[in-house]
Amino acid sequence: MRKALRWVLSLVVLIGAVGASGAATAAEPGTTGAKTGTSTRSGTGADHTGSTDIKDRLLAVPGMSLIEEKPYPGYRFFVLDYTQPVDHRHPAKGTFKQRLTVLHKDTSRPAVFYTSGYNVSTTPSRREPTQIVDGNQVSMEYRFFTPSRPEPADWTKLDIWQAASDQHRIYRALKPIYGKKWLATGGSKGGMTATYYERFYPRDMAGVVAYVAPNDVVDKEDSAYDRFLAGVGPKECREKLQAVQREALVRREPLSAKLAAYAEAEGYTFKTVGTLDKAFEAVVMDLVWGFWQYQPAATACGQVPDAATVTDQALFDYVDAVGGWSSYADQGLSAYTPYYYQAGTELGAPTIEQPWLGGLSRYGYQPPRNFVPREIPMTFKPHAMRDVDRWVRHDARRMLYVYGSNDPWGAEPFRPARGAKHDNHVFTAPGANHGATVSQLVADEKAKATQRIQAWAGVSTPSAKPLAAYDKKLDRRDVRREMTLRP
C-alpha cells in the first residue's frame, strides 16, 4: 500500500488557465498516414506549412520536436518532445521538455489521451479504449519522471493541477490536427490522472475511462483496506500468505543476510530508506497487498509455499518474486521519486494494520517520506483529494470506472454522481486484479461499457464490440507491477 502514495493537489483551482501557447490552428484535414510517410486527404484544410503529412503537421506545432518515428502496420508512431512551462501559473519562469508519443491512425478518427501517471513507453502500444473506438492515441509522460523533468527540479511544481495543465496544453496544441472527439484514459495512477484532468479541465474531453483508480480521500483513515484484505480470495489462501509473511519476519536474520549479499552483488544501496533492515521490512510488509494486486489468484494461491517447511532460500525467492527485494534500494526507488513525493504531498498512501504479524514489525507501514531523498522537502495537503472526491461525487459527467474484485486498490474507489444526466458508470470485473479491463466484465456490463465509450467518442455501433481487431503486440496488457504497491 505504501506505493499507493501517489496523488493529490492544492485546492487552487484555476480551471481553464494556460492555453496552448502557439498551438497549431489548422482545419482538420482527415489525413491517413501509412508507415511509409504518405497520406491521403478526405477533408479540407491544412496547417500553415501547407503539408497534409501527419509528421509535418505535428512538427508545425510550436514547441514540438521529433525524437524518432517507429513503423507499425496500419499506423504511424511518433516519439516527441513538447516544450511546457515549469509553472503554468507563471509560464515565463522557465520551461522543460515533456515526452509524449502519438499513435496515428487517421485524423477522421477520435483520439484517446492516455497517461500511466509515470513514464511513457516509446514502444507502439494501444490502450483498450483506443481499440474500442479504433482511434488515434496520444500518450503523455507525467511531469518530473525522467526525462520529462525540469533542471533544476523545483519539486513544488509537481502537483496534480500542474500535471492536468500539461495535459490541457497538449490537447489544445493537437486538437486542430485531431479534430474529432477525445477521451481521456489511464490505469491506476493513470486513472487518477485522467480523473484529475477532468476535474480541472472538464470541457476538454468527451468522456473519461479510468481503470483501477484508487481514491484515498482521507489519508489517515485506511480501515477500508484492512476490511478488504480480511475478506479477499479464499480463506485458506489468505492464511497461507499471512503465515509466509510472518515467517519472513521471524527469519529476519538469515533472510537479511541473503539480502545483504544480493545487494552487494548487484551494487544496491539503502541511503534513502536509511538501512538495509528498513528496506527488508518494507518489502516483507508489502507481500500480502502485492500478491492480491498482481497475482492471478486462481493459480497463484496454489504456489504459496508452506511456511512451516519452506527453506530460507525458497522463502527469500518467493518474497522476491512477489515484491522484489530491490524495490526499496536507492536504485529501485530513484525512478519513482516523483510518485512517492506526490503520495506524501497530495495523493495519500494507504496504511494497513496486518494484525497477524503481532509484534514482529519494527517500523510499521513506512510513510512516503521514507522513500524520498531528505533534501527534497515535503508537506502534505489534505484538501487536494477531498476536493477531487467532492467534485466526482456531485459534478462529474461521462466518467466510467473499471475495478477488479481482487484488487486492494479498489477498496477506496471513486463514486461518481449518479443519474441519467451525469452518464457515469462504475463496473467491477469479477476475479480481476489491478489489471482489470472492460473485456473482463460480465457480458452485459462489457456491452454497456463498450457502448458508452463508443457513444462518447461519436462512433456508436449496434454491436457494442471493439471497432479494431485485437493485435497481440499492440494490445498486450502487461499488468505485472514495476514496484509492488504503486498504483
Disulfide bonds with the S-S distance in Angstrom:
Cys237-Cys301 2.09
